[in-house]
Amino acid sequence: MSWFRTNFDTCFIILQVWVDGLLVLLGCYLGFQLFTWVEPGIQLSLGTYGQVFVLITGITLAAFWAFGLYRWRKSILNVEEYQALFKASVASFFVSSTAILFLGPGDQTTPSEQGNLLYRLLEPIYGFFKLEGSVESLSRILFLFVFFTIFVLMVIQRGLAFQLLSWFHSKGLGNTNVAIFGTEAMALRLEQKLRLFPTLGYRFVGFLDDDTDRHGDVLRGHPILGGRKDLARLKQAYGISRVFVASPRMEEDELVDLCSRLEDVDIEYQVVPRLYHFFSRRITVDNLDSVPLITPSVDPTRPIYRAAKRMLDVTTSLLVLTVCLPILLLLAFMIKRESPGPVFFSQVRVGQGGRTFRMLKFRTMYTHMCGDAVSPSSGQDPRVTRLGRILRATSLDELPQFLNVLRGEMSLVGPRPEMPFIVESYTAVDKLRLDAKPGITGLWQVSEARRSPIHENIDYDLYYIENQSLVLDLVIFFLTAMAVFRVKSTH
């Protein structure tokens, strides 16, 4: 069992490769059956495609490896894996199509081609991999069904595997013992993330600091174990495998020395950069002779993404408002009947570029107690009506915000808009949240950090702003929709 715990990561990845291979073959079979069901008039033989399906399986697994799906990575929502899965599936489709074209028998080669040196070198390889039958007899539409089925199966399987892996980590299986070098604000923020997300597979054992007077002190319930001179002893005593260096004020010579010492005792390390919020932005690294230069870069696909995102916002909002119209009317009647005042609660919020707008919600509080104040955090808050408690617990009070989305003031997914008096206290880093259109939901809302105030968890908004994509939007919106069906506790 100890060997399994030590090699848990490797065992899990090997198992992942085998499961992926079997599911790709299953996807080929199900895609074939789906196509024959949709097109019953086309007579196809499964045996004709057996060799092709084996080829597709090999190419797909190779594409998964090339796009990093078999690298051990830590993720909170697994979004990056879904994005890589989509790219790998598209790449494997085009590579498989090209391979089938070249490996099919086709026309006979001419004597001059057969005398070519390159042809003679490649002929044994071609003879081993060449496909039986005619390429023209293979259905192109069938391959679309096959790869669509493969992608759907992989998304489901990766989602289940992520949940299984998270469960293993929550039980302490496969966890990596880590320490944080530093005791200042950055180190404390990193410790908070490790505490909020135990499913990442890190077991935090304590802090490290060169100040010998602090050794043995307790910080946030964890001891300050020692400093850089104690690394060998601490590795032996606590089984530390990785150290996060989170001491931004450390001089360059000190940092280089620390990294060298970590390498000497065979401890992996990762360094939080001094201006780490800057590194969350889209950048490229150029060189001026031997001096690296960080350059902000612009993603050329952003205009296409913004147009697609706006189309998704409008169509989804129209669909939700149309389907939920009876519920909207019923809730409006019940709100009006329970307490005097307007049906909607309108409040000024700050949106993209610092522009203000009036955000709409169903009124959940008594009219004389509404205002620009901190939102209720308890179900026993006297400002909240009886119906309001239900609306807030089920998020039904957010439905009118789809009108804000239609008006272009908000989006389905984005940073949550704050009130002006909070924005006035923003730092230069906090103001980066205003670079994107605010959303009904966002990355912060579907994370474990949602229990803390929004403005204290800016990292999630910055990550979203710099990694926006339709895949990320759909994953966040899906997780939010799933949460709506579970009554949330307001405690």
Buried (B, 14 or more C-beta within 10 A) or exposed (E): EEEEEEEBEEBBEEEBBEBBBEBBBBBBBBBBEBBBEEBEEEEBEEEBBBBBBEBBBBBBBBBBBBBEBBEEEEBBBBBBBBBBBBBBBBBBBEBBBEBBEEBBEEEEEEEEEEEEEEEEEEBEEEEEEBBEBEBEEBBEEBBEBBBBBBBBBBBEBBBEBBEEBBEBBEEEBBBBBBBBBBBEEBBBBBBBBBBBBBBBBBBBBBBBBBEEEBBEEEBEEBBBBBBBEBBEEBBEEBEBBBBBBBBBEBEEEEBEEBBEBBEEBEBEBEBBEBEBBBEBBEBEEEEEEEEEEBEEEEEEEEEEBEEBBBEBBBEBBEEBBEEBEEEBEEBBEBBEEBBEBEBBBBBEBBBBEEEBBEBBBBBBBBEEEBEEEEEBEEBEBEBBBEBBBBBBBBBBBBBBBBBBBBEBBBBBBBBBBBBEEBBEEBEEBBEBBBBBBBBBBBBBBBBEBBEEBBBEBBBBBBBBBBBBBBBBBBBBBEBBEEBEEEEEEBE
